[in-house]
């Protein structure tokens, strides 16, 4: 007897690049049958007219600080992830951990989570713990201390690798990064990096990350390439990455489907010269939190918020959407949210990324192919992360499944209400158990911590 039988749904055969109508039988957390399933089941889902997809995998998001929530909602952003069909996500990106990897991992291990989590160790977070000024390079002694901390997080907490936020700490050098990655007895890890600078400096920044991958012999994931190069430089950036891949460098990228970025208003990147660089004005910056929620800036408000509320999340409307789509079409660029929220406030990508791609760019505008888009949400990030049991619908794979209506799926999150759930996500199943039905959470602690020792990045 199956635990769950999904009948009459449309399934993607990624190997043959085609759609087929099939039943899916799930038992003990695994897909055990695909095709015509005749056994009885404890629960049956009629998926006629719906697409039965592997659960979406968000290779780049920003986890919440959990374990000390005043309102009892430890999983502010994870619940939004679940609502848009994400079953597995990677936190600790851009060099940022909101708490120690050990503390976060222990909490998930003990309490479960709405989604499965993987974590990076954030380089910038470690620099901050050691009191290293953002404008200077770490000393050899400090690098050795960070290497010890990283090794401990990898071995004790299962961290999958190291993330870097070079733009947030301008004093970081390539040598510091390369030396930091030379950790005794640690080779099977993934690197991820928020580049040094964007726009006219994007090519140099991407080349720096390619060179780091060469010198460390470690795979490099370039973060949110849209906000790096969607200023007239996307084609050249993609060509640069493709040429490196031809040469055998293991480099790839991710991208969110919006023409606006989000960060803290006190970030180093929003310093003097920001507006001249992009040929924009203060009016292109939207404040997303009280006391200025929903207000576009003028010079006075911008400087006041930056001085008095440096941790406030803001949105900057600066990128070219056509270049974002160009990135999403590239075979080595995966869909990712870069989701970042503060008490439910921030950028709509945290609740709308995957439905927006499938609704706007696939169905409405036909700029992306459905199967290609789903690969970038499931199979490709699973392979990148070494998740051999996720990202596909076939016997033996984990029962992480998102069932959606391809005719209605749409993002509803806005810049004013960034947590509004999408339309068209009918079921989300994690580990063979229904976690969400029609955007109503049924079980929100089914997710687990996925540890590095279960993965292989090479």
C-alpha positions as CSV (number, residue, x, y, z in Angstrom):
1,X,0.0,0.0,0.0
2,X,1.3,3.5,-0.9
3,X,1.3,6.2,1.6
4,X,0.4,8.7,-1.2
5,X,-0.8,7.9,-4.7
6,X,-0.8,10.8,-7.1
7,X,-3.1,9.9,-10.1
8,X,-3.4,11.3,-13.6
9,X,-0.8,14.1,-13.2
10,X,1.5,15.4,-15.9
11,X,5.1,14.4,-15.1
12,X,8.3,15.7,-16.9
13,X,10.7,13.0,-18.2
14,X,13.9,15.1,-18.1
15,X,15.9,12.4,-19.7
16,X,13.7,12.4,-22.8
17,X,12.7,16.1,-22.5
18,X,9.0,15.4,-22.7
19,X,5.8,15.4,-20.7
20,X,3.7,12.3,-19.9
21,X,0.6,11.5,-17.9
22,X,1.4,9.1,-15.1
23,X,0.6,8.0,-11.6
24,X,3.2,8.4,-8.9
25,X,3.3,6.0,-5.9
26,X,5.1,7.1,-2.7
27,X,6.0,5.0,0.3
28,X,8.3,5.5,3.3
29,X,9.3,8.9,1.9
30,X,10.4,7.6,-1.5
31,X,8.9,7.4,-4.9
32,X,8.6,3.7,-5.6
33,X,6.4,3.5,-8.7
34,X,5.8,5.7,-11.8
35,X,3.4,5.0,-14.6
36,X,0.2,3.0,-14.0
37,X,0.0,2.4,-10.3
38,X,-2.7,-0.1,-9.2
39,X,-2.0,-0.5,-5.5
40,X,-4.3,1.0,-2.9
41,X,-3.1,4.0,-0.9
42,X,-3.6,5.7,2.4
43,X,-4.1,9.1,0.6
44,X,-4.9,9.7,-3.0
45,X,-4.4,13.0,-4.9
46,X,-6.2,13.5,-8.2
47,X,-3.7,15.5,-10.2
48,X,-5.5,15.6,-13.6
49,X,-4.7,18.8,-15.4
50,X,-1.9,19.5,-12.9
51,X,1.9,19.2,-13.3
52,X,3.6,16.9,-10.8
53,X,7.1,18.4,-10.4
54,X,10.0,17.6,-8.2
55,X,10.0,19.9,-5.3
56,X,11.7,23.2,-6.2
57,X,15.2,23.6,-5.0
58,X,16.3,27.2,-4.0
59,X,20.1,27.2,-4.3
60,X,20.3,30.8,-3.0
61,X,18.3,32.2,-0.1
62,X,18.9,33.9,3.2
63,X,17.7,31.9,6.2
64,X,16.0,33.5,9.2
65,X,17.5,33.8,12.7
66,X,15.7,31.0,14.5
67,X,15.3,29.9,18.1
68,X,14.4,33.2,19.6
69,X,11.4,34.5,17.8
70,X,9.2,36.8,19.9
71,X,6.0,35.8,18.0
72,X,6.7,32.1,17.9
73,X,7.2,32.0,14.1
74,X,10.8,30.8,13.9
75,X,10.5,30.2,10.2
76,X,9.5,33.5,8.7
77,X,11.0,33.0,5.3
78,X,10.9,29.1,5.2
79,X,7.1,29.2,5.4
80,X,7.1,31.6,2.4
81,X,9.4,29.2,0.6
82,X,7.1,26.3,1.3
83,X,4.2,28.4,0.0
84,X,5.8,28.8,-3.4
85,X,6.7,25.1,-3.8
86,X,10.3,25.1,-2.5
87,X,11.1,21.8,-0.6
88,X,14.9,22.3,-0.3
89,X,16.9,25.6,0.1
90,X,20.4,26.7,0.8
91,X,21.1,29.3,3.4
92,X,24.2,31.2,4.5
93,X,24.8,32.9,1.2
94,X,26.6,36.1,0.4
95,X,29.0,35.6,3.3
96,X,26.1,36.1,5.7
97,X,25.0,33.9,8.6
98,X,22.4,35.4,10.9
99,X,23.6,33.1,13.7
100,X,26.2,30.4,14.0
101,X,25.9,27.5,11.6
102,X,26.0,25.2,14.6
103,X,23.1,27.0,16.4
104,X,21.0,27.0,13.2
105,X,21.8,23.4,12.4
106,X,21.1,22.1,15.9
107,X,17.8,23.9,15.9
108,X,16.7,22.3,12.6
109,X,18.1,18.9,13.7
110,X,16.0,19.0,16.9
111,X,12.9,20.8,15.8
112,X,12.6,20.1,12.1
113,X,11.8,22.9,9.6
114,X,9.1,23.7,7.0
115,X,11.7,22.8,4.2
116,X,15.0,20.9,3.9
117,X,18.0,23.1,4.6
118,X,21.6,23.1,3.5
119,X,24.0,25.8,4.9
120,X,27.1,27.6,3.8
121,X,29.6,29.1,6.3
122,X,29.6,32.8,5.7
123,X,33.1,34.4,5.4
124,X,31.9,37.9,6.3
125,X,30.1,36.5,9.4
126,X,33.4,35.0,10.5
127,X,35.3,38.2,9.8
128,X,32.7,40.1,11.9
129,X,33.1,37.6,14.8
130,X,36.9,38.3,14.8
131,X,36.4,42.1,14.6
132,X,38.0,42.5,11.2
133,X,37.2,45.9,9.7
134,X,35.4,45.5,6.3
135,X,38.0,47.7,4.6
136,X,41.1,45.7,5.4
137,X,42.4,42.3,4.5
138,X,42.5,39.6,7.1
139,X,45.9,38.8,8.6
140,X,47.5,35.3,8.2
141,X,46.7,34.7,11.9
142,X,43.1,35.7,11.3
143,X,42.8,33.5,8.2
144,X,44.1,30.5,10.1
145,X,41.5,31.2,12.9
146,X,38.7,31.3,10.2
147,X,40.0,28.1,8.6
148,X,39.7,26.4,12.0
149,X,36.1,27.8,12.4
150,X,35.1,26.7,8.9
151,X,36.5,23.2,9.4
152,X,34.6,22.8,12.6
153,X,31.3,24.0,11.0
154,X,31.8,21.6,8.1
155,X,32.7,18.6,10.2
156,X,30.4,19.2,13.2
157,X,27.4,21.0,11.6
158,X,27.4,19.6,8.1
159,X,28.0,22.9,6.3
160,X,28.4,22.4,2.6
161,X,31.0,25.0,1.9
162,X,32.0,28.6,2.2
163,X,30.1,31.7,0.9
164,X,31.7,35.1,0.3
165,X,30.2,38.6,0.2
166,X,33.1,40.5,-1.4
167,X,31.0,43.6,-2.1
168,X,30.1,43.9,1.6
169,X,33.7,43.8,2.8
170,X,35.8,45.7,0.3
171,X,39.0,44.8,2.1
172,X,38.7,41.1,1.1
173,X,41.3,40.1,-1.5
174,X,41.4,37.2,-3.8
175,X,44.5,35.9,-1.9
176,X,42.5,35.9,1.4
177,X,39.8,33.8,-0.3
178,X,42.2,31.4,-1.9
179,X,44.1,30.9,1.3
180,X,40.9,30.5,3.3
181,X,39.9,27.6,1.1
182,X,43.1,25.6,1.7
183,X,41.8,23.7,4.7
184,X,43.5,20.5,5.7
185,X,41.5,17.3,5.0
186,X,38.6,19.4,3.5
187,X,38.2,19.1,-0.3
188,X,34.6,18.2,-1.0
189,X,33.0,21.6,-0.6
190,X,31.2,24.2,-2.8
191,X,32.0,27.9,-3.0
192,X,29.4,30.6,-3.5
193,X,30.1,34.3,-3.9
194,X,28.5,37.7,-4.1
195,X,30.9,39.3,-6.5
196,X,33.1,42.4,-5.8
197,X,31.2,44.9,-8.0
198,X,28.5,45.1,-10.6
199,X,27.5,47.0,-13.8
200,X,30.7,48.3,-15.6
201,X,32.8,46.3,-13.2
202,X,30.9,43.0,-13.6
203,X,33.3,41.4,-16.0
204,X,36.3,41.9,-13.8
205,X,34.3,40.7,-10.8
206,X,33.2,37.5,-12.6
207,X,36.7,36.9,-13.8
208,X,38.0,37.1,-10.2
209,X,35.6,34.4,-9.2
210,X,36.6,32.2,-12.1
211,X,40.3,32.6,-11.1
212,X,39.4,31.7,-7.5
213,X,37.8,28.5,-8.7
214,X,40.9,27.8,-10.8
215,X,43.3,28.3,-7.9
216,X,41.3,26.4,-5.3
217,X,40.2,23.7,-7.7
218,X,36.7,24.0,-6.1
219,X,33.4,24.6,-7.8
220,X,32.2,28.2,-7.7
221,X,28.5,29.3,-7.7
222,X,28.2,33.0,-8.7
223,X,25.3,34.6,-6.9
224,X,22.4,36.4,-8.5
225,X,24.1,37.2,-11.8
226,X,21.2,39.4,-12.8
227,X,22.1,42.0,-10.2
228,X,25.7,41.8,-11.3
229,X,25.4,42.2,-15.1
230,X,21.9,43.2,-16.2
231,X,23.1,46.7,-17.0
232,X,24.2,46.0,-20.6
233,X,26.8,43.5,-19.6
234,X,24.9,40.2,-19.5
235,X,25.9,38.7,-22.8
236,X,29.6,39.4,-22.2
237,X,29.3,38.0,-18.6
238,X,27.6,34.8,-19.8
239,X,30.2,34.4,-22.6
240,X,33.0,34.8,-20.0
241,X,31.5,32.0,-17.8
242,X,30.9,29.7,-20.8
243,X,34.5,30.1,-22.0
244,X,35.7,29.2,-18.5
245,X,33.5,26.1,-18.5
246,X,34.9,25.1,-21.9
247,X,38.3,25.3,-20.2
248,X,37.2,22.9,-17.5
249,X,36.5,25.5,-14.7
250,X,33.5,24.4,-12.6
251,X,31.7,27.6,-12.4
252,X,27.9,28.3,-12.6
253,X,25.5,31.0,-11.5
254,X,22.0,31.7,-10.2
255,X,19.5,34.4,-10.9
256,X,16.2,35.7,-9.6
257,X,13.5,36.9,-12.0
258,X,13.2,40.5,-11.0
259,X,14.7,43.8,-12.3
260,X,15.3,45.1,-8.7
261,X,17.7,44.0,-6.0
262,X,17.3,44.1,-2.2
263,X,19.8,44.7,0.5
264,X,20.2,46.6,3.8
265,X,20.3,50.3,3.3
266,X,23.5,50.5,5.4
267,X,25.3,48.2,3.0
268,X,28.7,49.3,1.7
269,X,27.4,49.1,-1.9
270,X,25.0,51.9,-1.3
271,X,27.7,54.4,-0.6
272,X,28.5,57.7,-2.4
273,X,28.5,57.3,-6.1
274,X,25.8,54.6,-6.2
275,X,23.3,56.7,-8.2
276,X,25.8,58.1,-10.6
277,X,27.0,54.5,-11.4
278,X,23.6,53.4,-12.4
279,X,22.3,56.7,-13.8
280,X,19.5,56.5,-11.3
281,X,18.1,58.8,-8.6
282,X,17.0,58.5,-5.0
283,X,13.5,57.8,-6.3
284,X,14.7,54.4,-7.5
285,X,15.1,53.2,-3.9
286,X,12.0,51.9,-2.1
287,X,12.0,51.5,1.7
288,X,10.3,48.3,2.8
289,X,10.0,48.6,6.6
290,X,8.4,50.8,9.2
291,X,8.5,53.7,9.8
292,X,9.0,54.4,6.1
293,X,7.4,51.2,4.6
294,X,6.3,51.8,0.9
295,X,8.1,55.1,0.6
296,X,10.4,56.0,-2.3
297,X,13.4,58.0,-1.3
298,X,14.5,61.6,-1.8
299,X,17.9,62.6,-0.7
300,X,16.9,63.6,2.8
301,X,14.9,60.4,3.5
302,X,17.6,58.2,2.0
303,X,20.4,59.7,4.2
304,X,18.1,59.7,7.3
305,X,17.2,56.0,6.8
306,X,20.8,55.0,6.1
307,X,22.0,56.7,9.2
308,X,19.2,55.8,11.6
309,X,18.1,52.4,10.3
310,X,21.1,50.7,8.6
311,X,19.5,47.3,9.0
312,X,16.4,48.3,7.1
313,X,15.7,46.3,3.9
314,X,15.4,48.4,0.7
315,X,14.6,47.6,-2.9
316,X,16.6,49.2,-5.8
317,X,15.0,49.4,-9.2
318,X,18.1,49.5,-11.4
319,X,18.3,46.4,-13.7
320,X,17.2,45.5,-17.2
321,X,14.5,42.8,-17.2
322,X,15.4,41.5,-20.7
323,X,18.9,40.8,-19.5
324,X,17.6,39.0,-16.5
325,X,15.6,36.7,-18.9
326,X,18.8,36.3,-21.0
327,X,20.5,35.0,-17.9
328,X,17.6,32.6,-17.0
329,X,17.9,31.1,-20.5
330,X,21.5,30.2,-20.1
331,X,22.1,26.4,-19.4
332,X,24.4,27.0,-16.4
333,X,22.2,29.6,-14.7
334,X,19.6,28.3,-12.1
335,X,16.5,29.9,-10.8
336,X,17.0,31.1,-7.2
337,X,15.2,33.6,-5.0
338,X,18.0,35.3,-3.1
339,X,15.0,35.6,-0.7
340,X,15.6,37.9,2.3
341,X,12.9,39.0,4.8
342,X,12.8,40.9,8.0
343,X,9.6,40.0,9.9
344,X,7.8,39.3,6.6
345,X,9.0,42.5,5.0
346,X,11.5,42.9,2.1
347,X,11.5,41.9,-1.5
348,X,8.6,39.9,-3.2
349,X,11.2,37.3,-4.5
350,X,11.0,35.6,-1.2
351,X,7.4,34.5,-1.9
352,X,7.1,34.8,-5.6
353,X,10.3,33.7,-7.5
354,X,9.3,30.3,-8.8
355,X,5.6,31.1,-9.6
356,X,6.8,34.2,-11.4
357,X,9.1,32.3,-13.7
358,X,6.4,29.7,-14.5
359,X,3.5,32.2,-14.7
360,X,5.0,35.3,-16.3
361,X,8.0,34.1,-18.3
362,X,6.8,30.6,-19.3
363,X,3.1,30.8,-19.7
364,X,2.3,34.5,-20.4
365,X,5.3,35.8,-22.2
366,X,6.7,32.5,-23.6
367,X,10.2,33.7,-23.0
368,X,11.2,30.4,-21.3
369,X,10.4,26.8,-22.1
370,X,8.5,25.0,-19.4
371,X,10.8,22.0,-19.2
372,X,13.9,24.1,-19.3
373,X,12.5,26.3,-16.5
374,X,11.7,23.3,-14.4
375,X,15.1,21.8,-14.9
376,X,16.6,25.1,-13.5
377,X,14.4,24.8,-10.4
378,X,14.9,21.1,-9.7
379,X,17.3,18.7,-11.6
380,X,20.1,21.2,-12.2
381,X,20.4,22.7,-8.7
382,X,20.1,19.1,-7.3
383,X,23.0,18.0,-9.4
384,X,25.0,21.1,-8.4
385,X,24.4,20.5,-4.7
386,X,25.1,16.7,-5.0
387,X,21.6,15.9,-4.0
388,X,21.4,12.5,-5.8
389,X,18.0,11.6,-4.4
390,X,16.2,14.9,-5.3
391,X,15.3,16.9,-8.4
392,X,13.6,14.2,-10.5
393,X,10.4,12.1,-10.5
394,X,11.4,8.5,-10.8
395,X,11.6,5.4,-8.6
396,X,14.1,5.7,-5.8
397,X,14.0,9.5,-5.5
398,X,12.9,11.3,-2.4
399,X,9.2,12.1,-2.1
400,X,9.7,15.8,-2.4
401,X,7.1,17.0,-4.8
402,X,5.3,20.2,-5.9
403,X,2.0,19.9,-7.7
404,X,0.9,23.0,-9.5
405,X,-1.6,24.2,-12.1
406,X,0.4,25.4,-15.1
407,X,-2.6,27.4,-16.4
408,X,-3.0,29.5,-13.2
409,X,0.3,29.6,-11.4
410,X,1.2,33.2,-10.7
411,X,3.1,35.2,-8.2
412,X,1.0,37.6,-6.0
413,X,3.7,39.0,-3.8
414,X,4.3,42.8,-4.3
415,X,6.8,45.3,-3.1
416,X,4.3,46.6,-0.6
417,X,3.0,43.1,0.4
418,X,6.0,40.9,-0.2
419,X,4.7,37.9,1.7
420,X,1.5,37.3,-0.3
421,X,1.4,33.7,-1.3
422,X,1.1,32.7,-5.0
423,X,-1.8,31.2,-6.9
424,X,-1.7,27.7,-8.4
425,X,0.5,25.8,-6.0
426,X,-1.9,22.9,-5.2
427,X,0.2,20.5,-3.1
428,X,3.7,20.5,-1.6
429,X,4.9,17.1,-0.4
430,X,8.1,16.7,1.7
431,X,9.5,13.3,2.5
432,X,6.4,11.6,1.3
433,X,4.0,13.7,3.5
434,X,1.7,16.5,2.5
435,X,3.2,19.7,3.9
436,X,0.9,22.2,2.2
437,X,-2.4,22.1,0.3
438,X,-3.7,25.0,-1.7
439,X,-1.4,27.3,0.3
440,X,-2.6,26.1,3.6
441,X,0.1,24.6,5.7
442,X,-0.7,21.2,7.1
443,X,2.7,20.2,8.4
444,X,5.5,22.8,8.7
445,X,8.2,20.7,10.4
446,X,8.8,18.0,7.9
447,X,12.1,19.4,6.6
448,X,15.5,18.2,7.7
449,X,19.1,19.5,7.7
450,X,21.0,18.0,4.8
451,X,24.7,17.6,5.7
452,X,27.8,17.9,3.6
453,X,28.9,14.3,4.3
454,X,25.9,13.1,2.4
455,X,26.8,15.0,-0.8
456,X,29.5,15.1,-3.5
457,X,30.3,18.3,-5.4
458,X,33.0,16.8,-7.7
